[in-house]
Amino acid sequence: MKKIISTLLAVFVAAPLLWSQEAKQQEWNEPQTGDWAIGITFNPVSLGSRLTVQPQAGTGVNGSISGSMAIEKQLYALSQDPVLAFRLKYRYAENWNMRIALGFSGSHINYTEYVQDDYSVLQNPSSENKVSDIVRSDLNSGNLVLGTEFVKGKKLKFTMGFSLMYAIGGGKLSFDYGNKISALNPIPTSMPYSGWINGKTAALNPDNAAGAAQGIAWARPLKTNNSGIHHGIGVAMDMGLEWFFQERISLGAAVTFSPVMLTFQPQTFTIMEGFSTKTGKVEQYNLLVSPGSWSCLYGTENIGFQISLNYYL
């Protein structure tokens, strides 16, 4: 009996000591001041409202190019977290992190299409020779987020952050044509996406004053800068939880929103080319769309939900 009592007493005395030692070990393994963390963030809410810069999987590339031209005059609103971003955090105080995140997306499309070889048809009307027209689409978007984060707790931590966000988005189209413009062929065969415009009927610029001044009746684009690269700067806030499911590894979930965002669009224009009856040569001119625009978004409607995976070094 004495041995049993002695054993039980030893267990009851040793257990708290072992538990205390394990607790200290766990506390020691908690992120400390001076620690770094690397991770990725995912914001599924941004999928439905971001600037689309990649063709959807399973869709035709030509449809993406056509869509890029259809929205070329719009001012994009850049207001939310990137869909996917790489993030770096630094624990500079007991309950405070500095963080930086970079997210980007884009596409470069080199689309080629056969068209009739006008020179061969001129020599032989039954000719079936072809030449190639090429349209290149460059679309990009990105977000750089710099901020600070307050954390409180052990395995399950409460987080609250404030950040400055810089965003870019937009792009351009450029064209290379197989059939050149000349006095004998002032309106050569071109792919449908080139969008020949007439000085009197062009929907984009009905008067076509710049082209008409040079004696150009018909023109096609060489480069569109109608969407341009938009710049945005704003503030972002978030609040959520961070759960350490393994030592030094955590999952985070936070509600985010951007209460204020300013967006700036540069001058928008298209470089056109056409045959000039005044000079007898192929001339270029700028078809102006806008001298530049800006927007200011404010309120609590720009809401996102950010999921993160973090590893503390």
C-alpha positions as CSV (number, residue, x, y, z in Angstrom):
1,M,0.0,0.0,0.0
2,K,2.8,2.4,0.9
3,K,4.4,1.7,-2.5
4,I,1.2,2.5,-4.3
5,I,0.7,5.7,-2.3
6,S,4.3,6.7,-2.9
7,T,3.9,6.0,-6.6
8,L,0.7,8.1,-6.8
9,L,2.3,11.0,-4.9
10,A,5.3,10.9,-7.3
11,V,3.0,11.0,-10.3
12,F,0.9,13.9,-8.9
13,V,4.1,15.8,-8.0
14,A,5.9,15.1,-11.3
15,A,2.9,15.7,-13.6
16,P,2.6,19.4,-12.9
17,L,6.4,19.8,-13.3
18,L,6.3,18.0,-16.7
19,W,3.3,20.0,-17.8
20,S,5.0,23.2,-16.8
21,Q,8.1,22.2,-18.7
22,E,6.1,21.3,-21.8
23,A,4.2,24.5,-21.6
24,K,7.4,26.5,-21.4
25,Q,8.7,24.5,-24.4
26,Q,5.5,25.4,-26.3
27,E,5.8,29.0,-25.3
28,W,9.4,29.0,-26.5
29,N,8.3,27.7,-29.8
30,E,5.8,30.5,-30.3
31,P,6.9,33.2,-32.8
32,Q,9.1,35.6,-31.0
33,T,10.3,39.2,-31.7
34,G,12.8,39.1,-34.6
35,D,11.1,36.1,-36.3
36,W,10.2,36.0,-40.0
37,A,7.3,34.3,-41.7
38,I,6.7,33.4,-45.4
39,G,3.4,32.5,-46.8
40,I,0.7,32.8,-49.5
41,T,-2.7,34.5,-49.3
42,F,-5.8,33.7,-51.3
43,N,-8.8,36.0,-51.7
44,P,-11.6,34.1,-53.5
45,V,-13.9,37.2,-53.4
46,S,-11.6,39.1,-55.7
47,L,-12.1,36.5,-58.4
48,G,-15.5,38.0,-59.4
49,S,-14.4,41.6,-59.5
50,R,-10.8,41.9,-60.5
51,L,-9.5,43.2,-63.8
52,T,-9.3,40.1,-66.0
53,V,-5.9,39.7,-67.6
54,Q,-6.0,36.0,-68.6
55,P,-8.2,34.1,-70.9
56,Q,-10.6,31.7,-69.1
57,A,-9.5,28.1,-69.3
58,G,-11.2,26.4,-72.2
59,T,-12.1,29.6,-74.1
60,G,-10.8,30.8,-77.4
61,V,-7.9,33.2,-77.3
62,N,-9.5,35.2,-80.1
63,G,-12.4,35.8,-77.9
64,S,-10.1,37.2,-75.2
65,I,-8.5,39.6,-77.7
66,S,-11.9,40.7,-79.0
67,G,-13.0,41.3,-75.4
68,S,-9.9,43.3,-74.7
69,M,-10.8,45.7,-77.6
70,A,-14.5,45.9,-76.5
71,I,-13.6,47.4,-73.1
72,E,-10.6,49.4,-74.3
73,K,-12.1,52.8,-73.3
74,Q,-13.2,51.9,-69.8
75,L,-11.6,53.2,-66.6
76,Y,-10.9,50.2,-64.4
77,A,-11.5,50.3,-60.7
78,L,-8.7,48.6,-58.8
79,S,-9.9,48.2,-55.2
80,Q,-9.3,44.8,-53.7
81,D,-6.6,42.4,-52.6
82,P,-5.0,40.3,-55.3
83,V,-6.5,36.8,-55.8
84,L,-3.2,35.2,-54.9
85,A,-0.2,36.8,-53.3
86,F,3.1,36.0,-51.7
87,R,3.6,37.5,-48.2
88,L,6.4,38.1,-45.9
89,K,6.0,39.0,-42.2
90,Y,8.4,40.2,-39.5
91,R,7.7,40.2,-35.7
92,Y,9.1,43.5,-34.6
93,A,7.4,43.6,-31.2
94,E,5.7,41.2,-28.9
95,N,2.2,41.5,-30.5
96,W,3.0,43.3,-33.7
97,N,4.1,42.2,-37.2
98,M,5.2,44.1,-40.2
99,R,4.1,42.6,-43.5
100,I,4.5,43.0,-47.2
101,A,2.6,41.1,-49.9
102,L,3.0,41.0,-53.7
103,G,0.4,39.6,-56.1
104,F,0.4,39.7,-59.9
105,S,-1.3,38.3,-62.9
106,G,-1.0,38.8,-66.6
107,S,-0.9,37.4,-70.1
108,H,1.0,37.8,-73.4
109,I,-1.0,36.6,-76.4
110,N,0.6,36.3,-79.8
111,Y,-2.4,35.6,-82.1
112,T,-1.8,34.9,-85.8
113,E,-4.4,34.6,-88.5
114,Y,-4.2,33.9,-92.3
115,V,-5.7,36.5,-94.7
116,Q,-5.7,36.8,-98.4
117,D,-2.4,37.8,-100.1
118,D,-3.6,40.9,-101.9
119,Y,-0.4,41.2,-104.0
120,S,-0.8,37.6,-105.3
121,V,-4.5,38.2,-106.1
122,L,-3.6,41.4,-108.0
123,Q,-1.2,39.3,-110.1
124,N,-3.5,36.3,-110.4
125,P,-7.2,36.7,-109.4
126,S,-7.5,32.9,-108.8
127,S,-4.5,32.9,-106.4
128,E,-5.0,31.3,-103.0
129,N,-1.8,32.5,-101.4
130,K,-2.0,33.7,-97.8
131,V,-0.2,36.1,-95.6
132,S,-0.3,36.4,-91.8
133,D,-1.7,39.1,-89.6
134,I,-0.5,39.2,-86.0
135,V,-2.1,40.9,-83.0
136,R,-0.3,40.9,-79.7
137,S,-2.1,41.4,-76.4
138,D,-0.3,42.4,-73.2
139,L,-2.4,42.6,-70.1
140,N,-1.1,42.9,-66.6
141,S,-2.3,43.5,-63.1
142,G,-0.6,43.6,-59.7
143,N,-0.9,44.7,-56.1
144,L,1.8,45.6,-53.6
145,V,0.6,45.8,-50.0
146,L,2.6,47.2,-47.0
147,G,1.2,47.2,-43.5
148,T,1.3,46.3,-39.9
149,E,-0.6,43.6,-38.0
150,F,-1.6,43.2,-34.3
151,V,-1.8,39.7,-33.0
152,K,-3.0,38.3,-29.6
153,G,-3.3,34.8,-28.3
154,K,-1.5,31.4,-28.3
155,K,-2.4,28.7,-30.7
156,L,-5.5,30.6,-31.8
157,K,-4.6,34.2,-32.3
158,F,-6.8,37.2,-33.0
159,T,-5.4,39.4,-35.8
160,M,-6.1,43.0,-36.9
161,G,-4.2,44.8,-39.7
162,F,-3.9,48.1,-41.5
163,S,-2.2,48.4,-44.9
164,L,-1.4,50.7,-47.8
165,M,-2.1,49.2,-51.2
166,Y,-0.7,50.1,-54.6
167,A,-2.4,48.5,-57.6
168,I,-1.8,48.5,-61.3
169,G,-3.8,47.0,-64.2
170,G,-4.4,47.4,-67.9
171,G,-2.5,46.8,-71.1
172,K,-2.3,47.3,-74.8
173,L,-2.7,45.7,-78.2
174,S,-0.3,45.9,-81.1
175,F,-0.7,44.7,-84.8
176,D,1.6,43.5,-87.6
177,Y,0.0,43.1,-91.0
178,G,0.9,40.8,-93.9
179,N,-0.6,43.2,-96.5
180,K,0.9,46.6,-96.6
181,I,-1.0,49.8,-97.4
182,S,-0.1,51.4,-100.7
183,A,-1.5,53.7,-103.4
184,L,-2.6,50.7,-105.4
185,N,-4.1,49.0,-102.3
186,P,-5.2,51.7,-99.8
187,I,-7.5,49.3,-97.9
188,P,-5.7,46.0,-97.9
189,T,-7.3,42.8,-96.5
190,S,-6.8,42.5,-92.8
191,M,-8.0,40.3,-89.9
192,P,-11.4,41.3,-88.4
193,Y,-9.8,42.4,-85.1
194,S,-7.9,45.3,-86.9
195,G,-11.2,47.3,-87.1
196,W,-10.8,49.5,-90.1
197,I,-12.4,52.9,-89.5
198,N,-13.8,55.4,-92.0
199,G,-13.3,59.1,-91.5
200,K,-17.0,59.8,-91.6
201,T,-18.5,56.7,-89.9
202,A,-16.0,55.6,-87.2
203,A,-17.9,55.0,-84.0
204,L,-14.8,55.7,-81.9
205,N,-14.2,59.1,-83.3
206,P,-16.9,60.2,-85.8
207,D,-15.0,63.2,-87.2
208,N,-11.6,61.4,-87.4
209,A,-10.2,64.9,-87.5
210,A,-6.6,63.9,-87.2
211,G,-6.8,61.4,-90.1
212,A,-9.0,63.7,-92.3
213,A,-6.4,66.5,-91.9
214,Q,-3.8,64.3,-93.5
215,G,-6.1,63.2,-96.3
216,I,-6.6,59.7,-94.8
217,A,-10.1,58.2,-95.6
218,W,-9.5,54.8,-94.1
219,A,-7.2,53.7,-91.3
220,R,-6.3,50.7,-89.2
221,P,-4.7,50.5,-85.8
222,L,-1.1,49.8,-85.2
223,K,-1.2,50.0,-81.4
224,T,-4.0,50.6,-78.9
225,N,-3.2,52.3,-75.7
226,N,-6.9,52.8,-74.8
227,S,-6.9,50.9,-71.6
228,G,-3.3,52.0,-70.6
229,I,-1.8,51.0,-67.3
230,H,-4.0,52.2,-64.5
231,H,-2.5,53.1,-61.1
232,G,-4.3,52.9,-57.8
233,I,-3.4,53.7,-54.2
234,G,-5.5,53.2,-51.2
235,V,-5.8,51.8,-47.7
236,A,-6.9,48.3,-46.7
237,M,-8.0,46.9,-43.3
238,D,-8.6,43.3,-42.1
239,M,-9.7,41.4,-39.0
240,G,-9.6,37.7,-38.4
241,L,-8.0,34.6,-36.8
242,E,-4.7,32.8,-37.1
243,W,-4.6,29.1,-36.0
244,F,-1.3,27.3,-35.3
245,F,-2.2,23.7,-36.3
246,Q,1.5,22.7,-36.3
247,E,4.6,24.1,-34.6
248,R,5.6,27.3,-36.6
249,I,2.9,26.7,-39.2
250,S,-0.5,28.5,-39.2
251,L,-3.7,29.0,-41.2
252,G,-5.2,32.4,-41.3
253,A,-8.7,33.7,-42.2
254,A,-9.6,37.4,-42.3
255,V,-12.3,39.7,-43.6
256,T,-10.7,42.5,-45.6
257,F,-12.0,45.7,-47.0
258,S,-10.6,48.9,-48.8
259,P,-12.4,52.0,-47.4
260,V,-10.7,54.4,-49.7
261,M,-9.0,53.9,-53.1
262,L,-7.8,56.4,-55.7
263,T,-7.4,55.2,-59.3
264,F,-5.6,57.1,-62.1
265,Q,-5.8,56.5,-65.9
266,P,-3.2,58.0,-68.3
267,Q,-3.9,59.5,-71.6
268,T,-5.7,56.9,-73.9
269,F,-5.2,56.8,-77.6
270,T,-4.7,54.5,-80.6
271,I,-1.9,54.9,-83.2
272,M,-3.5,54.6,-86.6
273,E,-2.1,54.2,-90.1
274,G,-3.6,54.9,-93.5
275,F,-2.8,56.1,-97.0
276,S,-2.7,59.9,-97.3
277,T,-3.9,61.5,-100.6
278,K,-2.1,64.7,-99.6
279,T,1.4,63.2,-99.3
280,G,1.0,60.1,-101.4
281,K,2.5,58.0,-98.6
282,V,1.4,55.9,-95.7
283,E,1.0,58.1,-92.6
284,Q,0.4,57.6,-88.9
285,Y,-1.6,59.6,-86.5
286,N,-3.0,59.4,-83.0
287,L,-6.7,58.8,-82.5
288,L,-7.2,60.4,-79.1
289,V,-9.8,58.9,-76.7
290,S,-9.2,60.6,-73.4
291,P,-6.6,63.0,-71.8
292,G,-6.8,60.9,-68.6
293,S,-9.3,60.0,-65.9
294,W,-9.4,59.3,-62.2
295,S,-11.8,57.8,-59.7
296,C,-12.2,57.7,-55.9
297,L,-13.9,54.8,-54.3
298,Y,-15.0,54.9,-50.6
299,G,-17.2,53.1,-48.3
300,T,-17.4,49.5,-47.0
301,E,-18.6,47.7,-50.1
302,N,-15.1,46.6,-51.3
303,I,-15.1,43.6,-49.1
304,G,-12.9,40.5,-49.4
305,F,-12.1,37.3,-47.5
306,Q,-8.5,36.4,-47.3
307,I,-7.2,32.9,-46.5
308,S,-3.5,32.5,-45.7
309,L,-0.9,29.8,-45.0
310,N,2.2,30.9,-43.0
311,Y,5.5,29.3,-42.0
312,Y,7.6,31.0,-39.3
313,L,11.3,30.6,-39.8
